[in-house]
Amino acid sequence: MKVAEECAEITKVASKTSQFGWDSTNPFIKDDKTNREKLQMEVNDLLAILDLLNESGEFYLYQDPEYIKERKDKCRKYYNKSVDSGYVSLGEEL
């Protein structure tokens, strides 16, 4: 299915968000959505594909709360390390 394609779209929007900010838009496109809105759409596109895979029986997405907590803790640890090192400014979102 289109898992890789949707992940690539998320990567593209995340990169633009990192470079231009959450609320920026493409100045060359009239009434363009913000990066925040685009990321929301792309994540929902991925969730739709994963839901289709769940329905097909080819793949089952099991959300492991313990693993998710560990991953969040690790991300926070390295985010704080980046802040302390001056690579990331306080107030920037994870």
C-alpha positions as CSV (number, residue, x, y, z in Angstrom):
1,M,0.0,0.0,0.0
2,K,1.0,3.6,0.2
3,V,2.6,3.6,3.6
4,A,6.0,4.8,2.3
5,E,4.4,7.5,0.1
6,E,2.4,8.9,3.1
7,C,5.5,8.8,5.3
8,A,7.5,10.7,2.6
9,E,4.7,13.4,2.6
10,I,5.0,13.7,6.4
11,T,8.7,14.0,6.1
12,K,8.4,16.7,3.5
13,V,6.0,18.8,5.6
14,A,8.0,18.2,8.7
15,S,11.1,19.5,7.0
16,K,9.3,22.6,5.8
17,T,8.0,23.1,9.3
18,S,11.5,22.9,10.7
19,Q,12.8,25.4,8.2
20,F,9.9,27.9,8.0
21,G,7.8,27.3,11.1
22,W,4.4,25.8,12.0
23,D,2.2,28.6,10.8
24,S,4.0,29.5,7.5
25,T,2.4,29.0,4.1
26,N,3.7,28.9,0.6
27,P,3.6,32.5,-0.6
28,F,3.2,31.4,-4.2
29,I,-0.1,29.6,-3.5
30,K,-3.2,31.6,-2.8
31,D,-5.1,30.5,0.3
32,D,-2.4,27.9,1.0
33,K,-2.7,25.8,4.2
34,T,-0.2,26.3,7.1
35,N,2.4,23.7,7.7
36,R,0.5,22.8,10.9
37,E,-2.6,22.1,8.8
38,K,-0.7,20.2,6.1
39,L,1.0,18.0,8.7
40,Q,-2.4,17.2,10.3
41,M,-3.7,16.2,6.9
42,E,-0.7,14.0,6.0
43,V,-0.8,12.2,9.4
44,N,-4.5,11.5,8.9
45,D,-3.7,10.2,5.4
46,L,-1.2,7.8,7.0
47,L,-3.7,6.8,9.6
48,A,-6.2,6.1,6.9
49,I,-3.8,3.8,5.0
50,L,-2.9,2.0,8.3
51,D,-6.6,1.5,9.0
52,L,-7.1,0.0,5.5
53,L,-4.2,-2.4,6.2
54,N,-5.8,-3.3,9.6
55,E,-9.1,-4.0,7.8
56,S,-7.4,-6.1,5.1
57,G,-5.8,-8.3,7.8
58,E,-2.3,-7.8,6.2
59,F,-1.1,-5.7,9.1
60,Y,-2.3,-5.0,12.6
61,L,-1.3,-1.8,14.2
62,Y,-1.0,-2.4,17.9
63,Q,-0.3,0.7,20.0
64,D,2.0,-0.4,22.7
65,P,1.6,2.1,25.6
66,E,4.8,1.0,27.4
67,Y,6.9,1.4,24.3
68,I,5.3,4.7,23.4
69,K,6.0,6.1,26.9
70,E,9.6,5.0,26.7
71,R,10.0,6.6,23.3
72,K,8.4,9.9,24.5
73,D,10.8,9.9,27.5
74,K,13.7,9.4,25.2
75,C,12.6,12.2,22.9
76,R,12.2,14.5,25.9
77,K,15.6,13.6,27.2
78,Y,17.4,14.4,23.9
79,Y,15.2,17.5,23.4
80,N,16.4,18.8,26.8
81,K,20.0,17.9,25.9
82,S,19.6,19.9,22.7
83,V,18.2,22.9,24.6
84,D,21.0,22.7,27.2
85,S,23.6,22.6,24.4
86,G,22.1,25.6,22.6
87,Y,21.0,23.7,19.5
88,V,17.3,24.2,20.2
89,S,15.7,27.3,21.7
90,L,13.3,27.0,24.6
91,G,9.8,27.3,23.4
92,E,10.3,25.3,20.2
93,E,8.0,22.4,20.0
94,L,9.2,18.8,20.0
